[in-house]
Amino acid sequence: MTFATRAEYEKHMREKHNR
């Protein structure tokens, strides 16, 4: 994946699971 930091990755995954 292309994430600057793990925080960005977790934020992205949380946004997808926040549906």
C-alpha positions as CSV (number, residue, x, y, z in Angstrom):
1,M,0.0,0.0,0.0
2,T,1.0,3.6,-0.3
3,F,0.5,5.2,3.0
4,A,2.8,7.8,4.5
5,T,2.2,6.5,8.0
6,R,0.2,3.7,9.7
7,A,-2.1,6.4,11.1
8,E,-3.1,7.3,7.5
9,Y,-3.7,3.6,6.8
10,E,-5.8,3.1,9.9
11,K,-7.8,6.3,9.2
12,H,-8.5,5.1,5.7
13,M,-9.6,1.7,6.9
14,R,-11.7,3.3,9.6
15,E,-13.5,5.5,7.1
16,K,-14.3,2.5,5.0
17,H,-15.7,0.6,8.0
18,N,-17.5,3.7,9.2
19,R,-20.4,3.1,6.8
